[in-house]
Amino acid sequence: MPSKLVCPKCKGTNIDVQVVQETQGAKTTTKTRSKYKEKQHGFIWWLFMGWWWWIVELLLWIVAFIPMALLRIGRRKKYKGKSTSTTTTKNIIEYKRVFVCKDCGHYWTI
């Protein structure tokens, strides 16, 4: 910075120096954590159906192998669980020096 500032427009020396804060944008980062496990049958299902269902399924495999194989291939697994997201925003800030001439109102930066 020169020792004596001069306005480039009117050549005056009555200069004011200001520091200006500019926000240039924000940077957002999102992190997601997921915890899933395969959904299984509960106690009541096993109490009333599960103890005999494996016998029925075994007999179906013996009698109708090809249709059971096709059904098993097309079956999707069900999952249960939860997902949490954390969002972090970081503002980008820049500081600039602005020189203002008090005589003519002209302003500039160096």
N, C-alpha and C positions, 0 to 999 in steps of 0.2 A: 504494500500500500504506500503510495507516494506521501511525502511529508505535507505537501500542500495540494489539495484537490481542486481541480478546475472544471467547471461545467463545459462539456463539449459543445453545447448549443449557444450559450450566451457569454461564455468565458468568465462567469462569476465565481467567486470563492466562498460564497455563503452556502455551504454544503452540509446536509444532515445525513448521517449514516444510520441505517436501520437494519436489524437482523430479522429476516422473514422465515417462517417455518412453512414448508410446503409438504403436503401429503401426496406422495406419488402413487399410492395404491395400497392394496393389502394382499397378503399371501395367506391363503387358507389351506390348512392341512387337516385331513380327516383320517383318523385311524379307527378301524373296526375290528372288534374281537368277537368271535363267535364260538359258542360251545354247543355242539349238537351230539346227540347219541341216538342210536336206533331205538325206535319206539317198540316196546314189548307189551305183551298182555299183562293185565293186572291179576291180582289174587282171585277175584270173583270169577273171572273168565276161566282160570285154571280149575277152580273149584267145581264149576258147573259144566264146562265144555272141554277143557284141555285134556282131562284124563282119558276121554274116549276119542277125541278128535284125531290123535295120532294113529289110532287103529284104523279109522275110516280113511285117512290119508294114505296109509300103507296099502290098504286094499285097492284104493283107486290107482296107485302106482302099479300094482300087479295087473289089474284088469285093463286099464287104459293108459299105457305108458306114454304113447305119442301125444295125446291131448294134454296130459299132465305136464310133460316136458315143455310143450308150447306155452302153457299157462305159467309155468315157473319162470320161463325166459322173459315173458312180457310183464311180470309183476314188478312194481316199483316198491322200494322200501320206504317206510315212513320214518321221519325223524322228528324229534322234539328237542327244544333247547331255547337258548336266548342269545341275542346279539346286542352288543353295546358299542356305541360310536362316541368318539371324542373328537371335537372340532377345535382346532387352535388357529387363531387369526393373528398374524403379525403385520403391523402397519409399517410401511416404508416411509420414513420422514427424512427430509433433506433441509438443511439450513443454508440460506443465501444472504449475502450482504447487498443491500440496495442503497444506492446513493441518490439523494433527492436534492435538487437545487432549490433553495428557498426563494430565489429571485424570479425564475421563469417557470418552475414546476416540473422541469424535465427530470426523468429518473432513468438510471441505468445500473447494470451490475458489472462487476469485474470478475 
